[in-house]
Amino acid sequence: MRENIIVPAWNSVIHATSIKKFNFFPAFLGILWLSMIILYQITFTYVQVFHKKDEFFSVLDRFIHATYFTETITGVILIFLCYIFISPIAEAGVIQMIHHEKENTIPNHKSLSWISGFFRWCAYFLPIFELQNMLSIFRLISVITFYILLLRIFWKEYFLSISVIMGIYLLFSFCLNMFFAYAPFFIIFENKKAFEALALSTQMAIHNIEVTSHLYFTLLLVYLRTIIIAIIFIILPFIISWVLAFITTISIKIVFLIFAWISIGWFLLFVSHLNSVLEIFMHSIWYHAYIENKKLGFIHTWTQNDTSEKHDDHHHSGG
């Protein structure tokens, strides 16, 4: 498994500079959207836990009447629309580029290949978009968001019950994500619809459960990067506030805040690059696993059954 899947996948990440360049902007959009969700959760949790509703609504009222309110809301909407539109195309593009890199079929004029490739990848937008929406409730960020929402609503009375139920739901989500890991490849390479791709992915995962489970738990830290990023975003404001509390000079405070904002900007760029590389590595791992499983004799049982049924129907009608 190491020689056939992990090593080629890692080589794809190291040598495929064009894929990393292509995937940086989608990864940056993903980090921006994730940051907004985490900021929303932190803000409302802080307001709920520390009973700061009056202060919060006062700040919100000032924000609504501020001159930059419309521009801020427009920016958030644009980021969201760009994210939901570009994410499926980027996933299809990365997988196709990994495939071309493996087959050594990337054209010499890479700028032209990106333009022509973009229109080809748009053809996979709807099925990949449908697939992502179907699986969105099983993503880690969705589970965490729903868990925090339930805690905010019910808090102490049902804390233990909610934690147990959401813990079970999290394990269930891990299992489903493992079974559905091959679905995008059935859509892209075999032109399957979302539901059929999910069924075939589950079938392939079960037929190759040892390899699939091993790879999934190897990549578990990659999937848990959401929690790591969330922890960093929670810690950063406390560090900035703690440092500001010890600074008494206004000019030094301004310099520190400028330095903090620049550092946060560089941190976002770094995390976006890291997230892009991890996404490419993850797609490459599952791509090579998909190829190896096909080589080992994975058969579309349902396709065979459909073919045999059609043959029987033709035979009976002919008889």
N, C-alpha and C positions, 0 to 999 in steps of 0.2 A: 504493500500500500504506500509506503514511504517513497519508493522509487517511481511508482507509476502515477501517483496523485500529488503528494505533498511537495516533492522536489520540483516537478514541472510547474506546479502552481506558483511556487516561490520564485522560480526563474522568470515566469511571466511578469511578476511584480517588479523584479529587479531590472529586466531588460526592456520592458514595454513602456518606454518614456511617453509615447504618444497616447497611451491609454490613461496614464496618470494626468497628463495635461487635459485630456478630454473630460475626465471625471472630476476635476477639481471644482469647477463651478457648481455642478449638481450637488457635490458633497458640501460645499460652502452654503448653498441654499438649505440643505438638510440641517446643518448645524445652526443656522439662523432660526429656522422654524422650531427646532428642538429647544433652542435657548428661550424663545418666546413662551413655549409651553411650560418650561421649567420656571421661568420668571413669574408666569401667571400662577402656578401652583404654590411657589414660595410666598408670593404676596398674599394670596387669599388664606393660606395656612397661617401665616404670621398674624393677619387681621383676626382670624377666628380664634386662635389660641390665646393671644395676648389682649383680646377684647379691644381692638383698635378701630372699630367700625366708624365711629364719629370722625376720627382723624382721617381715615381712608376716604370717606365720602367727601370730606372737605377738600382733600387733595384732588380727588376725581372731579369735583365741581370746578376747581380752578383749571384743571387740565382741559375740560370740555370747553371752557370759555377762553382758552389760550389761543393765540394766533396760529400756532403750529398744530392744532388739533386735527384739522382736515388733512394736512400733509402726512401726519403720523398714521392716521387710519388708512389713508390711501396707500402708503408704503407697506403697511402690514398686509393689506389685501393683495397688493401686487406680489409680495414675497410668497404668500400662500398660493396664488394662482400660478406663479412661475414654478413653484415647488411641485404642485400636483400635476402640472403639464410636463415638466422636464424630467421628473423622476422616472416614469415608465420608459420614456425614450432613452434616457441615460442607461437604465438597466439593460435594455435590449442592445444598445450600442456597445456597452462594455463587454457583454457576453459574445457579441459578434466579433469584436476586435480581438478578444482572447482566442476565439476560434481561428480567425485569420492569421493571428500571430503563430499559433501552433502549426497551422497548415502552410505557413510561409507564403500566404497569398495576398499580403498587403501591397497595394500598388506603390510605385515609386513616388508618384505625385500625391503625397498624403493630404494636402489641402483639398485636392479634388475628391479624394476618397472620403474625406469627412463630409463634404457637401452632398455627394451622391449617397453616402451611407446614411446621412441624416434622414433623407426622404424614405429610404428603405426601412429604417428603424421606426419611422412614424407609422408604418403599416402595422407594427406590433403595439401601438399605443393603447388601443381599446382593450385587447385581451389582457395585456400586462396591467393596465389601469384597473380593469375588473378584478384581476387576481390580487392586486395590492389592496383594493378595498375590501375584498372578501376576507383577507388575512389581517386587516388592520386591527381588529378587536383582539387578536391574539399576539400583537406586538408587545414588547416589554414596556414601551412608553405608555401604551394604552392601558395595560394592567396596572401600572403604577399610578397613572392619572385617575383611573376609576377607584382604586384603593384609597387614595388621598381624599377624593371626593366623598366617599362613604364615611371616612373618618371625620371629615369636616361636618357632615350632616348629623351623624349619630354619636361620634366621639366616644366618651367613657362608657356609656351604657352597653354598647355592643362591640367594644374594641377587640376582645378575644375572638368572638364569633366571626367578625368581619375578617380578622387576620387569618383565621383557619380556612375560611371559605376562599379568600383570595390567594392563599398559599396553594390550595388544591388547584384553583383555576390557573395559577402560574405554572404548575407542573404539567397540567393538561395542555397549556399553550406551548410549552417546550416540546411536548410529544408531537403535537400537530405541526409545529414548525419543522420538526425533524422529518416527518412523513411528507411534507409538502415542499421539501428543499429542491426537488428536481423539476417542479412544475414549470418554471420559466423556460427550461430547456426544451420541454415538449412543445411549448407554444412557439418558440423561435425556430427550432430545427425540424419540427414535425407538423407545424401549423395546426395544432390542437386548440380547441376552445378552453376557456378557463376551467370549467367543471371537469372536462375530460382530462385536462392536464393534471388536475389535483388527484383524480382517480388513478391515473397512470403513475404519477409520482409516488403515491401511497403504495401501489403495487410494487414499484421498483425498490422502494425503501424496505418493504417487508421481505422481498426476495433477497435483498442484500443487507439485512438488518445489522450484521456485525460491522461491516464497513461504514454504513450510514451512521450508526450510533457512535462508533469510534470517532468519526470525523466531526459529528455534531458536538460531542463533549470536548473534543480538542479545540473547537472554535467557540466554546462557551464564553470565554473571556472577551472574544470579539463581540458576541451578542450582548454581553453585559457592559459594553462601553458606555451605554446610555446612563447606567447608574454611576459610573466613574465620572462622566461629564457633569451629571447632576450634582454630585458631591462637590466637585470643584466650583461650580457656580454657586452653591450654597455657602462654601467657605470664603470665597473671594470678598463678598460684601462685608462680612464680619472682620476680615483682615484689614480692609480699607478703613472701616469705621474705627477699629481699634487703634490704627496708626494715627488717624485724624484726631482722636481724643487726646493724644500726647503732644500734638502740634498746636502751639498757641499763636504763632505768627501767621497772619493772613497770607502774606506773600508766599511763605513756604507751603501753606495749605494749597494755594492755587497751583504752584509748581508740582506738588505731589499729585494732585488730582489730574493734571495734564499728563504726568508720567503714568498714572494708573490707567487712564483711558487709552493711551498709546500702547501700554502693556496688554490691556484687554484686547485691543485690536490685533496685535501681533499673536496673542494667544488664540484668538478665533481663527486666524489664518493658519497657524500651526495645527490646531485641532482639525480644521477642514482638510488640510493635506494628509494628516494621519488617518482621518476617517475615510478619505478617498483611497488611500493605499490599502486599508483594511477591507474596504468593500471590494476592491479589485481582487485581493487575495481570497476573500470569501467566495466570490463568484468563480474564480479560477479553480478553487478547491472542488466546488460542486460540479463545475464543468468537466474537470478531469475524472471525477467520480462517475458522472453520468456516462462519459465515453467508455470508461473501464467496465461499468456494469453492462453496457450494450455489447462490449466485446465478450464478456463472460456468458453471454447467451440469454440476456433478459428478453422475454417474448411478450408482445402485447396480447395477452390472453383474450381480452375482450374483442380485439380486432380479429383475432383468429376465429372466435366464436361467431362474430358477425358475418365473417366470410363464409364459414361453414353453413350457417343458417340460410344465407342467401343461396348457396349452392344447393342445399336441400330443397328450398322453395322452388328453385329453377328445375330441379330434378323431378319433383312431384308435379309441377305444372306441365312439364314436358311429357310425364307419364300419363 
